[in-house]
Amino acid sequence: MLAVPVLLGLMACIWVSGGVMLWPGQVNWLAHSDLAQSYLGWAFYRHAPWTWPLGANPAYGAGLHSSIYYSDSIPLLAMLFKPLSAWLPEPFQYFGLWVLACFVLQAVFAWRLLGLAQARPLDKLLGTVFFVLAPPMLNRLGGHMALVGHWMILAALWLCLRPSRRRQSTWWAVLVATAMVVHAYLFAMVVAIWLADVVQRQRNMQQAEPLRPSGVLRRWLPEWVLVVSTTCVVAWLAGFFMVSGHGMQANGFGYYKMNLLAPFNGDGWSWFGLRFAEAPGEYEGFNYLGLGGMALVAMALLTVAWRREPRRQRLIPSPLWIVAVLLAVLAVTCNVGFGSLQWHMPLPRRWWEKLSHLSLQSTGRMFWVTYYLILLAALLVLLQRWRGPVRTVLLLALVALQLMDLHVGLSSLRTTLLARARSTPVSLNSPFWNAVGERYRTLRQLPLALMSPGWETLAFYAQEHRMRTDAVQLARIDWPRFLSLYNHGKAALLGDRLDASTLYLLDDREVAAARLAVPASAAALFRLDGHNVLAPGWSSALPVRATDLRLPSSAKSPFQLPFHDDLAAGGPGRLLLGEGWNSTNAGAVSSRGDTASVFVPVDGTSGQQVRVELDLRSDGSHKSQARQLDVWIDGRQAGSCTLTTAMCRTLSLDVPLTRPGPHLRELVLRPARSGVRLHVELVGIRVAPAG
C-alpha cells in the first residue's frame, strides 16, 4: 500500500511548487541569497578536481578552505552526482528532485507511523495530509532546500516506535550518517531521537533482565561505535571538519528562537487571519499547526478526557516525550517570548557566553521534533479511540479545515516559486566581462567580504567562466583564515603586489588607496556596470561605457599630507592596514601575530622625506608579549621603541622616498626578541613632511 503515500507526496509536491523547480535545467529560481548559495556551491563543486576530503570545494570561496558542506548544497547529493558531472547537462540542479523526494518520503514515513494504530488506509491517508502539508516544512521551500528534509525526523520517530527492532543499530547508523551529510540541524534532531530510543531500549532490557554497569557498557558500546564512527567518516568526507574551532561558532542564540505562540501564529499562512506579534528573529521559530491541526490536538485532548478506556500500552515512550520537551525549551531559549511580550531569564555570565557561541544558533527549528510528535500523538488517539465512519468523517472535517486555513499560505508560496522560476537573474553583459573571463583565473573582492550586495551576480559570472572566486556566501567560515586572507588582499593592493592572474573588484573606499598604491602602468582602474575594476596587466583600451577612475577628480584624496587618523571604524586609517591586524571589526585595531604592517602615504614630488608617528599601546598583559619593538622598511631596521603596560607610546621615524609623486611605503612592526608576539594596539597615525 505504499503506492498511496507515494502518490500523495507526488501530487502535493506538484501542487505546492507548480512543478517548475523539478526540471534539472531550471536554475532561475535558485539565483538569490540562500538558494544561490546552495546551487552555486554545487555548480563550482561539480567542476572541481577530486581531492581529500571529497567535499572540498576550493574554487567556491577561493582560499577560505570551503567545502560543499558549508554552502548548504546537500553534500549527500553533491557527492553522488559529481562523478556523473561529465554526462550531466549545463546547467544542472538536483534541488528540485530533492524536494520531490522529501514530499514522497514525508508521506511514506507519516503513513508508516500512523500504521501503528492499525487504521484503515483512508484514515491513514487523511492523517498523512497533516504531515505532507506541514507549514514548517513548506516554509523552508523559500530558501533552505536541505531543511525541507523533515522526513528524516519522521524516519527517526519510526525507528524509535516501530514494533520490530531488527537491525536497529545498523538503521540508526545509516539515518544519523545520512542526516549529517544533509544538514547539521536535522542531524542534531535525529541524534536526539536516537538517544531517546537508546534510553527506552535500555529500560525495556532492564525490566526483562537487569544488567550490571559493565553489562550495559558491553551492550551499547558496539552501537555507539558504529553510529559515531560512521557519522565521523561521512562528515570528514563531506568536508565538515574543514572548519573547526572558532569557525564553528555563530551568533544569534536567543534571537533566532521560537515564540511561545508560534504553534498558533499563522504569520501570513492562515486564511482565518491567525497572527500574533513576535520579536524580529522569531521567524526562525515558525511552527504553525494550522487551524485544522489545532482542532486535531484539541479533539485528541477531549477524547482522552471524556472517552476513558482501559489502560493501553503507550505507543510513544516517555524518553521520547522528555527529549521533545527539552528540544522545545531549547527552541524558546532563555529569552522567552509570548507574542509581543519578551522576558529574559537571567543566566550566569559564563553560561551565557557558552550558549551565545553555540554552532546551532537558530534554535527555533529544534521544535520540529515536538511539532511532529504532537501531531502524531493526536492522530494516534483519534485512530485508536474512534471507530468506523464517524472517525473518517471527523478526519475529513479536520483535513478540510486545515486546507481551508492554509490555502492563503499555499497559494502565496506557489506564486512566489513560479515567479522566481520566470525571473531572469542579473548578469554582467558587457563584452569586457567575457574577455577577462578568458584571461583571468580568479575573481576577488577587496576588501574580502561575505554576502556583499550583488555577490550572486559575481559568483554566477565566475562559475560560468570557471574562475575561482571569494564573492560567496557560506554557512560557517574559518575566521582566522578569513582574517588572514582579508589582510593579505589589502597588503597586496597597498604594496602593489597584485596577482597577474586575478581580476579585482574594489569597494568605493578602496579606490583611493588603489590610485595611490598601484601605478597606471601596472593595472587599469575603472568603473563598469556598477563595479570598480582593477585589472592587472590590462593594456588595452578601457571598455565602452567604462569610467576611468584615475582621471583627476573633484573629490579630495583622504591621504593628502599632512595626514592624521585615529583608526576609528570607517576612517581612512583603516584602509592603510596590511598584514597582521584584526582590522575587520569596529573595535580597537590590535595585532594578531608575530608581525604587523602598516602603509603610510608619502609624496615624492618635492623629494623631501616624511616624518611618521605611530601611536601604540599595549593591548594587555601577556606572558609572551613584546616590550621592545622594531620597525623595518625595505628589509632594513629603521627604528625601535619600548612599550610599557597600559601606556601609549609614540614611535617616530623618518621614511625615505622610493619614487617621485604620491605613493605608499610599508612599515613592518616586529618584536625585537624572537619567541614573543606583538600584542599591541595601533591607535593613531600621523604623517607630515620632515623638518
FITORLUM-115077 format. One line per 10 residues: number of its first residue (from 1); their letters; for each residue x, y, z of C-alpha. Coordinates in steps of 0.05 Angstrom, whole numbers. Each point is the difference from the previous one (the first is absolute). Layout:
BEGIN
NUM	A	X Y Z  ...
This chain:
BEGIN
1	MLAVPVLLGL	0 0 0  60 47 -2  -23 22 -68  -54 41 34  47 45 41  49 4 -59  -56 26 -45  -22 49 54  72 26 6  6 9 -75
11	MACIWVSGGV	-66 36 -6  15 46 59  68 19 -27  -26 17 -69  -59 38 29  41 41 49  60 15 -45  -35 3 -68  50 -52 -24  47 51 -30
21	MLWPGQVNWL	57 -12 49  0 -74 -16  34 10 -68  76 -11 9  17 54 -51  -43 54 33  46 41 46  -32 70 -3  -37 -13 66  68 -14 33
31	AHSDLAQSYL	30 68 -16  -7 37 66  27 -1 71  -2 -68 35  -25 -37 -62  57 29 -41  49 -22 54  -25 -71 -4  -1 -3 -76  66 36 -12
41	GWAFYRHAPW	36 -44 51  -21 -60 -43  14 35 -66  72 15 20  9 -68 33  -21 -41 -61  59 27 -40  51 0 57  55 -53 -1  -7 -59 47
51	TWPLGANPAY	36 12 66  1 -26 71  -47 11 33  -48 -13 -57  -43 59 19  55 53 -7  -23 56 -46  61 44 -12  -28 44 -56  -61 22 40
61	GAGLHSSIYY	29 46 53  71 0 -29  50 -7 56  -53 -7 55  7 -76 7  -74 -7 -19  -36 -65 -11  -66 -22 -29  -25 -9 71  2 74 17
71	SDSIPLLAML	-35 23 -63  -62 -39 23  1 -37 -66  -25 -67 29  68 -34 0  -32 -69 -7  -27 16 -69  59 43 -21  48 -57 12  -47 -50 -35
81	FKPLSAWLPE	-9 44 -62  72 25 -7  26 -64 -33  -55 8 -52  16 73 -14  30 -13 -69  -66 -30 -23  -45 50 34  -27 60 -38  23 71 14
91	PFQYFGLWVL	-31 29 41  -25 -56 44  -33 2 69  -24 -57 44  -37 42 51  -67 -8 -34  9 -76 0  19 5 74  -64 38 15  -41 -52 -37
101	ACFVLQAVFA	35 -56 40  -13 38 65  -75 4 -14  -4 -73 -17  42 -24 59  -39 46 47  -64 -34 -23  30 -70 4  26 7 72  -63 35 23
111	WRLLGLAQAR	-40 -58 -29  44 -50 37  -6 38 66  -75 3 -5  0 -74 -15  19 -11 73  -75 10 15  -22 -54 -49  -45 50 -36  -35 -8 -67
121	PLDKLLGTVF	37 27 -62  -48 58 -10  9 23 72  75 -6 -5  -1 39 -65  -39 57 32  47 2 59  61 1 -46  -25 66 -30  17 36 65
131	FVLAPPMLNR	73 -22 -8  8 11 -75  -28 70 5  34 18 65  12 76 -3  69 -4 34  24 -46 -56  -33 39 -57  28 66 27  70 -25 -14
141	LGGHMALVGH	-14 -3 -74  13 74 -1  74 -4 14  28 -63 34  -5 -60 -45  37 -47 47  -47 17 57  -60 -24 -40  23 -69 21  -48 -7 59
151	WMILAALWLC	-10 -72 -20  64 -16 38  -35 20 64  -58 -45 -17  47 -56 -19  35 7 68  -68 -1 35  -17 -63 -40  64 -34 22  -15 19 71
161	LRPSRRRQST	-72 -25 -1  -1 -58 -50  -20 -68 29  59 -37 -30  70 14 27  36 -40 -53  66 32 -21  -16 61 42  73 20 9  14 -5 -74
171	WWAVLVATAM	-60 42 -19  17 53 51  71 4 -27  -27 9 -70  -51 53 20  46 40 45  56 0 -52  -49 19 -55  -26 58 42  71 24 11
181	VVHAYLFAMV	12 7 -75  -66 36 -11  -1 54 53  28 10 71  -67 19 31  -34 -62 -26  59 -40 25  -7 29 70  -74 -17 3  10 -71 -26
191	VAIWLADVVQ	55 -11 52  -47 24 55  -53 -51 -21  53 -54 -5  21 14 72  -72 -5 22  -5 -67 -35  63 -25 34  -28 19 69  -66 -34 -14
201	RQRNMQQAEP	32 -64 -26  44 -1 62  -60 8 45  -35 -57 -35  61 -45 8  7 17 73  -72 -20 13  11 -66 -36  70 -16 25  37 50 46
211	LRPSGVLRRW	72 12 -20  60 26 38  34 63 -25  54 -42 -34  -54 -39 -36  -35 64 -21  65 26 -28  12 -65 -39  -71 3 -27  2 71 -26
221	LPEWVLVVST	73 12 -18  -4 -34 -68  -60 42 -21  33 65 24  65 -17 -36  -38 -18 -64  -43 63 0  55 49 21  54 -29 -46  -46 -3 -61
231	TCVVAWLAGF	-22 72 13  71 25 9  23 -33 -64  -55 29 -44  8 68 34  74 0 -16  -13 -21 -72  -51 57 -8  50 52 26  -34 12 67
241	FMVSGHGMQA	67 4 37  30 51 -48  -30 52 47  17 -10 73  11 37 65  -25 72 -1  -24 -9 -71  -57 -45 25  -25 54 47  -59 43 -20
251	NGFGYYKMNL	-39 58 27  -75 2 11  -17 -44 60  -61 30 32  -17 39 -63  -16 -53 -52  -49 -34 47  -72 -22 7  -56 41 30  -46 -38 47
261	LAPFNGDGWS	-58 18 -45  35 -28 -62  -45 -61 -7  -60 47 -5  33 56 -41  -19 -6 -73  44 59 -19  -30 6 -70  -18 -74 -7  -68 3 33
271	WFGLRFAEAP	-62 14 -42  -36 14 66  51 54 16  33 -32 60  60 44 13  38 24 61  56 50 10  69 -29 10  72 22 8  42 11 -64
281	GEYEGFNYLG	40 -65 2  -58 -45 18  -16 -13 -73  49 -58 8  -49 -30 49  -58 -3 -49  -38 -62 22  -72 12 -18  -45 -59 11  -56 26 -44
291	LGGMALVAMA	-71 8 24  -15 -72 -19  62 -23 39  -22 39 61  -69 -29 -5  31 -69 -6  41 9 64  -60 28 37  -44 -58 -23  54 -50 23
301	LLTVAWRREP	4 33 69  -76 -1 7  -1 -73 -22  51 -19 53  -39 38 53  -70 -24 -17  8 -68 -33  40 -35 53  18 -72 -18  39 -55 34
311	RRQRLIPSPL	73 17 6  37 -12 -66  72 -12 -13  33 67 -16  17 6 -74  44 60 15  50 -14 56  16 50 54  74 10 -20  -24 25 -67
321	WIVAVLLAVL	-47 50 33  56 23 46  45 13 -61  -58 37 -34  -9 45 62  74 14 5  4 19 -74  -61 45 9  35 35 57  62 8 -43
331	AVTCNVGFGS	-44 29 -55  -27 53 46  68 14 34  8 44 62  -29 59 -39  -72 -20 8  -50 33 -47  -75 -1 7  -26 39 -58  29 70 5
341	LQWHMPLPRR	20 -11 73  73 -19 10  33 -23 64  74 -16 9  14 -55 49  63 20 38  58 -49 -9  70 -1 29  47 38 -45  44 -60 -17
351	WWEKLSHLSL	-62 -40 -20  -24 55 -45  69 7 -33  1 -75 -16  -71 0 -26  9 63 -42  55 -35 -40  -35 -66 -13  5 -22 -72  -75 -14 -2
361	QSTGRMFWVT	-27 70 10  -68 -4 -36  -30 -38 58  -72 14 -22  9 -58 -49  11 -49 56  -75 -1 15  -12 -41 -63  7 -65 39  -51 23 50
371	YYLILLAALL	-45 25 -56  -4 -67 -35  -5 -39 65  -61 42 21  -33 -12 -68  16 -74 2  -25 -9 71  -66 37 -16  -12 -42 -62  15 -65 36
381	VLLQRWRGPV	-51 17 54  -54 13 -52  18 -62 -41  0 -45 62  -60 27 37  -49 16 -56  -30 -52 -45  -32 -9 -68  -31 55 -43  -1 50 58
391	RTVLLLALVA	76 -1 3  5 10 -76  -50 57 0  37 33 58  67 -5 -36  -31 26 -65  -26 61 37  67 13 33  37 -6 -66  -50 46 -35
401	LQLMDLHVGL	9 51 56  76 -5 -7  -1 9 -75  -48 58 5  44 35 52  66 -13 -37  -27 19 -68  26 71 2  70 -22 21  3 -56 -51
411	SSLRTTLLAR	-23 47 -56  50 53 19  57 -52 2  -20 -28 -68  -3 70 -30  68 18 28  33 -64 -26  -30 9 -69  21 73 -3  71 -18 18
421	ARSTPVSLNS	3 -53 -54  -23 52 -52  48 54 24  65 16 -37  61 5 45  43 63 -4  62 -13 -42  62 37 -23  -14 15 -74  58 43 -24
431	PFWNAVGERY	47 -36 -49  56 18 47  -23 -52 51  3 -56 -51  70 23 -21  28 2 70  -35 -65 17  47 -34 -49  62 38 25  -5 -2 76
441	RTLRQLPLAL	-6 -63 42  -25 32 65  -51 53 18  11 34 67  -32 55 40  41 52 38  -10 2 57  -21 -72 9  -73 -3 21  -53 -54 7
451	MSPGWETLAF	-71 11 -27  17 68 -29  -57 32 -40  -4 -33 -69  47 -58 18  -47 -47 -37  12 35 -67  75 -3 9  0 -73 21  -45 -20 -59
461	YAQEHRMRTD	48 37 -47  61 -34 31  -32 -69 -4  -19 10 -73  73 16 -17  29 -53 46  34 53 43  15 -7 74  -33 53 43  -7 25 71
471	AVQLARIDWP	-66 35 -16  -41 -52 36  -47 -15 57  16 -56 50  -37 -28 60  64 -4 42  70 25 -12  69 -8 29  6 71 28  75 -1 13
481	RFLSLYNHGK	9 -21 -73  -49 54 -22  37 54 38  66 -23 -28  -27 3 -72  -32 67 15  66 30 22  39 -34 -55  -45 29 -53  7 70 28
491	AALLGDRLDA	75 -6 6  4 -24 -72  -38 62 -23  37 50 44  68 -30 -16  -13 -6 -75  8 -76 3  -62 -19 -39  -7 -69 -31  3 6 -76
501	STLYLLDDRE	-51 -56 -9  -52 32 47  -53 51 -17  -16 45 59  -65 36 17  8 56 51  -50 34 45  -5 75 -7  46 15 59  56 -44 -27
511	VAAARLAVPA	3 39 -66  38 57 33  52 -48 27  6 -34 -68  13 66 -35  57 14 48  29 -70 5  -5 -30 -70  32 37 -59  -41 8 -64
521	SAAALFRLDG	53 -41 -36  -14 -59 45  -76 -4 -2  -60 33 -30  -49 31 49  -70 16 -23  -74 -6 16  -45 -44 -42  -71 -26 11  1 26 71
531	HNVLAPGWSS	66 -34 19  69 31 14  47 -43 -41  75 -7 11  29 -41 -58  75 -16 7  37 1 -66  -59 27 -39  32 43 -54  -58 2 -50
541	ALPVRATDLR	-48 58 -5  -52 6 55  -67 -33 -15  -57 39 -30  -40 36 54  56 -8 50  20 59 44  75 10 10  11 5 75  70 28 -8
551	LPSSAKSPFQ	-23 65 -31  5 62 44  -61 3 45  -32 55 39  1 -45 60  57 15 47  47 -59 14  -6 -24 72  76 -11 2  26 70 -15
561	LPFHDDLAAG	56 25 45  0 18 56  -40 -63 17  -26 -22 67  -52 -51 21  -21 -33 66  -17 -68 -33  -74 6 15  -45 -46 -39  -16 30 -68
571	GPGRLLLGEG	60 47 1  54 2 -53  52 -28 48  -33 -68 -3  13 -1 -75  75 1 14  4 -63 42  37 -59 -30  17 -68 29  -7 -20 72
581	WNSTNAGAVS	-60 42 26  -70 -17 23  -25 57 -44  -67 -29 -21  -40 22 61  -20 67 29  42 -8 64  71 17 15  53 -17 -52  46 -51 32
591	SRGDTASVFV	53 -46 -27  -13 -74 -6  67 -32 -17  75 7 1  1 59 -48  -47 54 -24  7 49 -57  -29 69 -13  6 41 -64  10 75 5
601	PVDGTSGQQV	-12 52 -55  61 39 -24  9 52 -55  65 -1 -39  -18 61 -41  46 45 40  52 -54 13  -8 12 75  -4 -57 51  -61 -7 44
611	RVELDLRSDG	-6 -6 75  -44 -57 25  -27 -6 70  -37 -63 23  -38 1 65  6 -69 31  -27 -31 64  7 -66 34  -65 -39 -9  6 -40 65
621	SHKSQARQLD	46 -40 45  25 -61 -37  58 -44 20  27 -1 -70  -13 74 -14  54 41 -34  25 61 37  53 22 -50  -26 11 -71  40 11 -63
631	VWIDGRQAGS	-25 33 -64  26 -25 -67  -3 34 -68  22 -35 -64  32 -57 41  40 47 44  -10 22 72  -22 73 1  -19 12 72  -21 -30 67
641	CTLTTAMCRT	-38 16 63  -16 -29 69  -72 -11 25  -22 1 72  -65 -33 22  -63 41 -12  39 62 -22  0 31 -69  66 8 -35  13 40 -63
651	LSLDVPLTRP	49 -31 -48  32 53 -45  44 -10 -61  18 31 -66  -21 -39 -62  42 5 -64  -34 5 -68  5 -51 -55  -30 35 -60  -26 69 -19
661	GPHLRELVLR	-73 18 11  -49 -25 51  6 -73 20  -1 -46 61  57 -27 43  -6 -63 42  22 -1 73  6 -68 33  -4 -6 76  38 -58 31
671	PARSGVRLHV	19 -21 70  73 15 15  7 -68 33  -19 -66 -32  -52 -46 32  -49 55 19  -60 31 -33  -17 73 -11  -65 8 39  -5 74 -15
681	ELVGIRVAPA	-56 47 -19  8 53 -54  -39 61 22  25 55 -46  40 17 -63  31 68 -17  40 14 -63  30 68 -19  59 25 -40  64 -6 41
691	G	29 63 28
